[in-house]
Amino acid sequence: MPSLGSILTTAATALRTQQEAINVVAHNIANASTEGYSRRQPILTPLPEERTPSGIFGTGVQMEDIRRVRDPLLDTAFRRETAGLGESQVRAGLLGQVETVLMEPGEEGLASAIDEFFSAWSSLASDPAGLTGRSPVQAQAQQLVDTLNGLAVDLDLLRQDAESEITGDLRRANELIEQIASLNRQIVAEEVDGTTAGDKRDARDLAIDELAAILPTQTFEQEDGSTRVVTSGISLVDQAHTNTLELRESGGVYGIGVVGHPGQLPDEGGSIGGALQVLNNDLPSIRASLDDLAEALVTEINAIHQTGTNPNGTTGIDFFDPAGTTAASISLSAEVLADTDNISAGTGGPVGEYRAGANDVALALAGLRDEASGLLGMSYGDHFRELTSDVGFMVHTANSRAEVHSTLADQAEMRREGYSGVSTDEELMQLIRFQTAYQAAARVVTTANEMLQTLVNM
């Protein structure tokens, strides 16, 4: 049968183990508000039994491990929604800047500049022989040109902002990849004896959470405790080995590449995916719409203006420089810039001579305000209003998607927190449980000690 010494040993083991369990509870309570912390659960198992002639007796309890409470499925759901949230937020933010750049509605916007330009032609048609009627036409035309040029510059700056957004995200993603690989090494080394490196695993999961918001990823737990991180079928982290991400451009299309691997990764989401959508799809589409507008203005206004004879007696003059047919390059012709008398208000006489009262050219040009452009299929103003409406719809859609993903991400985080997070009420109950067990073990030690004392005094 067990000796009094073995009873003391068993009780002392229980005291130590319950104290360790209380320490785990204290650690949980201390980190209840720590970001990324996963609740720890002490795993208590009985020590090997002792076989005696009187039977098999237990020898006490031990702390086998401190289990980290975590559900990979909840992690996957949270990371999937944060990737969608990051994509929508970045796209909405960049497109919101485009909406601001277009300055619609507003008195300084392109729609106003177009309207004022055609109003100047209408005023010239009312007084084609006036001494000052041509100067407003030149001034409003220059305002229209400057507005289009300015929009092109602003869109180029937004393109640079999108590139900077991607570059910054890539820099952070590569830092996180190295951090995850480093934590893999540390976890594998610390878990050789079968214990769980809880704090290191929390730090690794926190890094993976951040990486997933930048670039959609998949994770696979390995037998040695390391985690393999994959995007689009290519490993970013495999045990302690890493791959580096970089920004690539091919044929005007930007994408993310993995150093050492050809081609570009598909735009699957995350903040990088949102910026790439703006860079590759949204901005080129908006820019193309403005270029179409500029080309239509140059082509159709020049075609009418060339038919007129100006006060200098010349005809066939281009109003806009025919070489500039984009928003960035549109400009007034050198002749119109040099002398407002090179602006024609009407056609010439029988032999092409200037007619002071002729206003048919000015009337035709003023009429373009409301007529459908042959190149655009609608009026110039309607074309631009359609563009601003499309941008507004894109911003609304991106914001709506961001709200949906935000709600889903919050719900996923709540589920994960409910499973892995620390509830101080539950921890206090565990504290009472382990405290009671500790007090009982202490009572066993006292009883065994009294028995020994009685035995000595016999």
C-alpha positions in Angstrom: 0.0 0.0 0.0 1.2 3.6 -0.5 3.4 5.0 2.2 2.9 8.3 4.0 5.7 9.6 1.9 4.0 8.8 -1.3 0.8 10.5 0.0 2.8 13.6 0.7 4.4 13.4 -2.8 1.0 13.0 -4.4 -0.4 16.0 -2.5 2.7 18.1 -3.2 2.4 17.3 -7.0 -1.3 18.4 -6.8 -0.3 21.7 -5.1 2.3 22.4 -7.7 0.0 21.5 -10.6 -3.0 23.5 -9.3 -0.7 26.4 -8.7 0.4 26.2 -12.4 -3.2 26.0 -13.5 -4.0 29.1 -11.4 -1.0 30.8 -13.1 -2.6 30.0 -16.5 -5.9 31.5 -15.4 -4.1 34.6 -14.2 -2.3 34.9 -17.5 -5.7 34.7 -19.3 -7.2 37.4 -17.2 -4.1 39.6 -17.6 -4.4 39.4 -21.4 -8.2 39.7 -21.6 -7.8 42.9 -23.7 -4.6 42.0 -25.6 -5.1 42.1 -29.3 -4.7 38.7 -30.9 -4.5 36.8 -27.6 -6.0 33.3 -27.6 -7.3 31.8 -24.4 -5.1 29.2 -22.7 -6.5 26.0 -21.3 -4.5 23.9 -18.8 -4.5 20.3 -19.8 -4.2 18.2 -16.6 -3.5 14.4 -16.8 -2.9 11.8 -14.1 0.7 10.7 -13.4 1.6 7.0 -14.1 -0.1 4.6 -11.6 1.8 2.7 -9.0 1.3 -1.1 -8.8 1.5 -2.6 -5.3 0.5 -5.9 -3.7 -2.6 -4.1 -2.4 -3.7 -2.8 -5.8 -3.0 0.0 -8.3 -2.8 3.5 -6.8 -2.6 6.8 -8.5 0.5 9.0 -8.0 -1.0 12.4 -8.6 -1.6 14.9 -11.4 0.6 16.8 -13.8 0.3 19.7 -16.3 0.7 17.9 -19.6 0.3 21.0 -21.8 -1.2 24.5 -21.9 -3.5 24.3 -24.9 -4.2 27.3 -27.0 -7.9 27.6 -27.8 -8.2 28.4 -31.5 -10.4 27.3 -34.4 -8.8 27.4 -37.9 -12.2 27.5 -39.6 -13.1 30.7 -37.8 -9.7 32.2 -38.7 -10.3 31.4 -42.4 -13.8 33.0 -42.3 -12.4 36.2 -40.7 -9.5 36.5 -43.1 -11.7 36.0 -46.1 -14.0 38.8 -45.1 -11.1 41.2 -44.2 -9.6 40.6 -47.6 -13.0 41.6 -49.2 -13.2 44.6 -46.8 -9.6 45.8 -47.6 -10.3 45.5 -51.4 -13.6 47.5 -51.2 -12.3 50.2 -48.8 -9.2 50.9 -50.9 -11.2 51.0 -54.2 -13.9 53.3 -52.6 -11.2 55.6 -51.2 -9.4 56.0 -54.5 -12.6 56.4 -56.5 -13.8 58.9 -54.0 -10.7 61.0 -54.9 -11.6 60.7 -58.6 -15.1 61.9 -57.8 -13.6 64.9 -56.0 -11.2 65.6 -58.9 -14.1 65.8 -61.3 -15.6 68.5 -59.1 -19.2 67.7 -60.0 -21.5 69.3 -59.3 -19.7 72.5 -59.1 -19.1 75.8 -60.8 -15.5 74.9 -61.6 -16.2 71.5 -63.1 -15.9 70.4 -66.7 -19.7 70.5 -67.3 -19.7 74.2 -66.4 -16.6 74.8 -68.6 -18.3 73.1 -71.5 -21.5 75.1 -71.0 -19.6 78.4 -70.7 -17.7 77.6 -73.9 -20.8 77.2 -76.0 -22.4 80.2 -74.3 -19.5 82.3 -75.6 -20.2 81.1 -79.1 -23.8 82.0 -78.7 -22.9 85.5 -77.6 -20.6 85.9 -80.6 -23.4 84.8 -82.9 -25.5 87.7 -81.4 -22.8 90.2 -82.3 -20.4 88.7 -84.9 -18.9 92.1 -85.9 -18.3 93.3 -82.3 -14.9 94.3 -81.2 -14.8 92.2 -78.1 -17.0 89.2 -78.9 -14.1 86.9 -79.9 -12.1 87.4 -76.7 -14.6 85.6 -74.5 -14.7 82.7 -76.9 -10.9 82.4 -76.7 -11.0 82.8 -72.9 -13.7 80.2 -72.3 -12.0 77.8 -74.8 -8.8 78.2 -72.8 -10.7 77.5 -69.6 -12.2 74.4 -71.2 -8.7 73.3 -72.3 -7.2 74.0 -68.9 -9.9 72.0 -67.2 -9.4 69.0 -69.4 -5.6 69.2 -69.0 -6.0 69.6 -65.2 -8.2 66.5 -65.0 -5.6 64.5 -67.0 -2.9 65.7 -64.6 -5.0 64.9 -61.5 -5.8 61.4 -62.9 -2.1 60.8 -63.4 -1.5 61.8 -59.8 -4.2 59.4 -58.6 -2.6 56.7 -60.7 0.7 57.4 -58.8 -1.3 57.3 -55.5 -2.6 53.9 -56.5 0.9 52.7 -57.3 2.2 54.1 -54.0 -0.7 52.3 -52.2 0.4 49.0 -53.8 4.1 49.6 -53.1 3.4 50.4 -49.5 1.2 47.3 -49.1 3.8 45.1 -50.8 6.5 46.4 -48.5 4.4 45.6 -45.5 3.4 42.2 -46.9 7.0 41.2 -47.4 7.8 42.3 -43.8 4.9 40.1 -42.6 6.1 37.1 -44.7 9.5 37.3 -43.1 7.9 37.7 -39.7 5.8 34.6 -40.2 8.8 32.6 -41.3 10.8 33.7 -38.3 7.9 32.8 -35.9 7.7 29.4 -37.7 11.4 28.8 -36.8 10.8 29.8 -33.2 7.6 27.7 -32.8 9.2 24.6 -34.3 12.2 24.9 -31.9 10.0 25.5 -28.8 7.6 22.7 -29.5 10.1 19.9 -30.0 9.2 18.5 -26.5 5.5 18.5 -27.4 4.4 21.7 -25.6 2.5 24.5 -27.3 4.3 27.9 -27.9 1.1 29.8 -27.4 2.4 33.4 -27.4 4.4 32.7 -30.6 1.4 31.2 -32.3 -0.7 34.2 -31.4 1.9 36.5 -32.9 2.0 34.4 -36.0 -1.8 34.4 -36.4 -1.9 38.2 -35.9 0.6 38.6 -38.7 -1.4 36.3 -41.0 -4.5 38.3 -40.2 -2.8 41.5 -41.3 -1.3 39.8 -44.4 -4.8 38.4 -45.4 -6.2 42.0 -45.4 -3.5 43.0 -47.9 -3.5 39.9 -50.1 -5.9 36.9 -49.9 -4.1 33.9 -48.5 -4.6 30.3 -47.5 -2.8 28.7 -44.6 -1.9 25.0 -43.9 -0.7 23.8 -40.6 2.3 21.5 -40.8 3.1 18.5 -38.6 6.1 20.3 -37.1 4.0 23.2 -35.9 4.9 25.6 -38.8 2.3 27.2 -41.0 2.5 27.2 -44.8 1.0 30.4 -46.3 -0.1 30.3 -50.0 -1.5 32.8 -52.4 -2.8 31.8 -55.9 -1.2 28.4 -55.5 2.3 29.9 -54.8 3.9 29.5 -51.3 4.8 32.8 -49.6 6.0 31.0 -46.5 6.9 27.3 -46.3 8.4 26.5 -42.9 11.3 29.0 -42.7 11.5 29.6 -46.4 10.0 32.7 -48.0 9.1 34.2 -51.4 9.1 38.0 -52.1 6.3 39.9 -53.7 6.9 42.7 -56.3 4.9 45.0 -58.5 5.1 44.2 -62.2 3.8 45.9 -65.3 3.2 44.3 -68.7 1.5 46.0 -71.6 0.2 48.7 -69.4 -1.4 46.2 -67.0 -0.1 46.2 -63.4 0.0 43.1 -61.3 1.7 41.4 -58.4 4.5 38.9 -59.1 6.5 36.5 -57.0 10.2 36.9 -57.4 11.5 33.8 -59.1 8.1 33.0 -60.7 6.9 34.2 -64.1 3.7 36.1 -64.7 1.3 38.0 -62.5 -1.0 36.8 -59.7 -4.7 37.2 -60.4 -6.4 40.2 -58.7 -8.3 38.2 -56.1 -8.9 40.9 -53.4 -7.3 42.5 -50.4 -6.2 46.1 -50.3 -3.7 45.4 -53.1 -6.5 43.9 -55.3 -8.6 47.0 -54.7 -5.8 49.3 -55.8 -5.1 47.2 -58.8 -8.7 47.4 -59.9 -8.5 51.1 -59.9 -5.1 51.2 -61.5 -5.9 48.7 -64.3 -9.7 49.2 -64.9 -11.3 52.2 -63.3 -8.7 54.9 -64.1 -8.1 53.8 -67.7 -11.8 53.7 -68.3 -12.3 57.2 -66.9 -9.3 58.5 -68.8 -10.6 57.0 -72.0 -13.9 58.7 -71.6 -12.3 62.1 -71.1 -10.0 61.4 -74.1 -13.1 60.6 -76.2 -14.6 63.9 -75.2 -11.5 65.8 -76.1 -11.2 64.1 -79.5 -14.8 64.8 -80.3 -14.4 68.5 -79.4 -11.3 68.9 -81.5 -12.6 67.0 -84.5 -16.1 68.4 -84.7 -15.4 72.0 -83.8 -12.5 72.2 -86.1 -14.6 70.8 -88.9 -17.1 73.6 -88.6 -14.6 76.3 -87.8 -12.6 75.6 -90.9 -15.6 76.5 -93.1 -15.6 80.1 -91.8 -13.7 83.2 -92.8 -12.3 85.3 -90.0 -11.8 89.1 -89.9 -8.3 88.6 -91.2 -9.8 87.2 -94.4 -8.5 83.7 -93.9 -10.4 80.5 -94.0 -9.6 76.8 -93.1 -8.3 77.8 -89.7 -8.3 75.1 -87.0 -9.8 76.3 -83.7 -8.1 73.5 -81.6 -4.7 72.1 -82.4 -5.5 69.0 -84.4 -2.5 67.2 -83.0 -4.0 67.3 -79.4 -6.9 64.9 -79.3 -6.6 63.7 -75.6 -7.5 65.3 -72.3 -3.8 65.8 -71.6 -2.9 67.2 -75.0 -5.9 69.3 -76.1 -5.0 72.9 -76.8 -6.0 75.9 -78.9 -4.4 76.2 -82.3 -1.4 78.5 -82.6 -3.5 80.9 -84.8 -6.3 81.3 -82.3 -3.9 81.7 -79.4 -1.9 84.4 -81.3 -4.9 86.5 -82.5 -8.6 86.4 -81.6 -9.3 87.8 -85.1 -8.4 84.3 -86.4 -11.7 83.1 -84.8 -14.4 82.8 -87.4 -18.1 83.6 -86.7 -19.5 83.1 -90.2 -18.7 81.8 -93.7 -17.2 84.1 -96.4 -18.8 85.8 -99.4 -19.0 84.5 -102.9 -15.2 84.7 -103.3 -14.4 83.8 -99.7 -14.2 87.4 -98.5 -15.0 88.2 -94.8 -18.6 89.2 -94.0 -18.8 91.2 -90.8 -22.4 90.2 -90.1 -22.1 86.5 -90.9 -22.8 84.3 -87.9 -23.7 80.9 -89.3 -20.5 79.3 -88.0 -21.0 80.7 -84.5 -24.6 79.5 -84.5 -23.6 76.1 -85.7 -20.9 75.8 -83.0 -23.3 77.1 -80.3 -25.8 74.5 -81.4 -23.4 71.7 -80.6 -24.1 72.3 -76.9 -27.4 70.4 -77.1 -26.8 68.3 -80.2 -25.7 64.7 -80.1 -22.0 64.4 -81.1 -21.5 62.1 -84.0 -18.4 60.6 -82.2 -20.0 60.3 -78.8 -23.6 59.5 -79.6 -24.8 62.2 -77.2 -24.0 65.8 -76.4 -20.7 66.7 -74.8 -22.3 67.8 -71.6 -24.4 64.6 -71.4 -21.2 62.5 -72.1 -19.4 64.1 -69.1 -22.5 63.8 -66.9 -22.7 60.1 -67.7 -19.1 59.7 -66.8 -19.6 61.4 -63.4 -22.7 59.4 -62.8 -20.7 56.2 -63.6 -18.0 57.2 -61.1 -20.6 58.0 -58.5 -22.1 54.6 -59.0 -18.8 52.9 -58.7 -18.1 54.7 -55.5 -21.5 53.8 -54.1 -21.0 50.1 -55.1 -17.6 50.0 -53.5 -18.9 51.6 -50.3 -21.8 49.2 -50.2 -19.5 46.2 -50.6 -17.2 47.6 -47.9 -20.2 47.9 -45.5 -21.2 44.3 -46.3 -17.7 42.9 -45.8 -17.3 45.1 -42.6 -20.5 43.6 -41.2 -19.4 40.0 -42.1 -15.9 40.6 -40.8 -17.3 41.9 -37.5 -19.6 38.9 -37.2 -16.7 36.5 -38.0 -14.5 38.3 -35.4 -17.3 38.0 -32.8 -17.6 34.3 -33.4 -13.8 33.9 -33.2 -13.6 36.0 -30.1 -16.4 34.1 -28.5 -14.4 30.9 -29.0 -10.9 32.0 -28.5 -11.2 35.2 -26.5 -11.0 35.5 -22.7 -14.2 35.8 -20.7 -13.3 37.1 -17.2 -16.4 35.6 -15.7 -15.5 32.1 -17.0 -11.9 32.6 -15.9 -13.0 33.6 -12.3 -15.0 30.3 -12.2 -11.9 28.4 -13.2 -9.9 30.3 -10.6 -12.3 29.2 -7.9 -12.1 25.6 -9.2 -8.3 25.4 -9.1 -8.2 27.3 -5.8 -10.5 24.8 -4.2 -8.4 21.9 -5.5 -5.3 23.7 -4.2 -6.8 24.1 -0.8 -7.8 20.4 -0.7 -4.3 19.3 -1.7 -2.9 21.5 1.1 -5.3 19.8 3.5 -4.0 16.4 2.4 -0.5 17.6 3.1 -1.5 18.8 6.6 -3.3 15.5 7.3 -0.3 13.4 6.1 2.0 15.5 8.2 -0.2 14.9 11.3 -0.2 11.2 10.6 3.6 11.2 10.4 3.9 13.2 13.6 1.6 10.7 15.3 3.7 7.8 14.0 6.9 9.5 15.3 5.4 10.0 18.8 4.3 6.4 19.2 
